[in-house]
Amino acid sequence: MIGRARALPFQRIARVRKRIYEILEQAMPDDRVSRVTHAALVVLTLSSVASVVFESVPYYAEHYEPLFLSLELLTVVLFTLEYAFRLWVAPLHPPYRRLKMWRVVARHVFSLPALIDLLTILPFYLTLIMPTDLRAFIIFRIFRFLKLARYSPGIRSLYEAILQEKRALLACLIILASLVLVAASVMHLIEHDAQPEKFGTIPEAMWWAVVTLTTVGYGDVVPVTALGKVVAGLVAIMGLGMLALPVGIVATSFTEVIHRRDFVVTWGIISRVPLFRDLDADDVAQIMRFLRSHTAVPGEIVVRRGELGHSMYFIASGQIELERPKHPSAVIGEGDFFGELAVLKPTRRTTTARALVRTDLLMLDASDLRRLMAERPELGRRVEDASRRGTRPLADDSTGEQEH
């Protein structure tokens, strides 16, 4: 009994630790506390950055100094707690679960998100050690804007795209540096007699090469000889291509990352449908070709009881309320599906599905699936075999269309 009583506090601590992990890492998609927490951190981050910007204006700094200081103290306290909690729950991350504690701490502390979190609070604590005005660390306080990458899937996708193409981008940088060196050397040879103060040496000519290749063209250094102008025109044209090359690389990679992420999410949703659960990757990918998207506004009736079903629906995001006679209403959300029997045989709906919030749906029409099954007989046989074995039990059927 004593050992069990001693174990209870540790169990409570473990539950609290797991709960904090779920909130901070958004481990539960429908967790309202997690969504509110992340929204509050985003607002705090934006407010803190705005405070740093307006504090640089003398008028605001003089009249609102107590407000800026209070916001800074609140920001530091909350971000410090966030940093400490993230360090505490780091062992719960799947990649860290089999590592020793000191390895977990080392990997977490030196990870890029943790370093950004540290930079957001470090300036304040440095002012407690060093007799320096907080504004001297303004550049580090601006780094708080980078925290938004943790809460924005789009920014994370962009970072992943850049990381994925780092070798190609490095090659672009090397080519650009080579062009700067070559262009500066050529212009030095052409213009050094006409403008010795601007093109007298290659390092001096490199300034012109940089602003020309980047298409900035300040106009403070320009060639005056005819040959120099011809070379300058060619360098400017090459600069357009050099700017387009890395932009195109990042844009293509970003598109691939977004499509891959959407593909994985959609694949995961489709594979949950018992009707398609036994299909291989190629078959699921073929079905995904026929999916159409639809966004339902709050209150919109997606399917109505009594109408003839012709499509099944996958919920990519949002919530759908299902109203069935003699049954309590049910709410389903992201990753759920309904109306699967409609893609196999004409069936009248026995449930009304209504969107509670803005809901993104993926639709699969029966005609599209039948056409795909005709094109690929093997896929058709597998779908028909799955339908004979039965789909979800009636208790789990979201539309109530299964009537045996």
Buried (B, 14 or more C-beta within 10 A) or exposed (E): EEEEEEEEEEEEEEEEBEBBBBBBBEEEEEBEEBBEBBEEBBEBBBBBBEBBEBBEEEEBEEEBEEEBEEBBEEBBEBBBEBBEBBBBBBBBBEEBEEBEEEEBBEBBBEBEBBBBBBBBBBBBEBBEEEEEEBBEBBEBBBBBBBBBBBBEEEEBBBBBBBEBBEEBBEBBEEBBEEBBBEBBBBBBBBBBEEBEEBBBEBEBBBBBBBBBBBEEBEEEBBBEBEEBBEBBEEBBEBBEEBBEBBEEBBEEBBEBBBEEBEEEBBBEBBEEBBBBEEBEEEBBBBBBEBBEEBEBEEEBEBBEBEEEBBBBBBBBBBBBBBBBEEEEEBEBBBBBBBBBBBBBEEBEBBBBBBBBBEBBBBBBBBEBBBEBBEEBEEBBEBBEEBBEEEBBEEEEBBBBBBEE
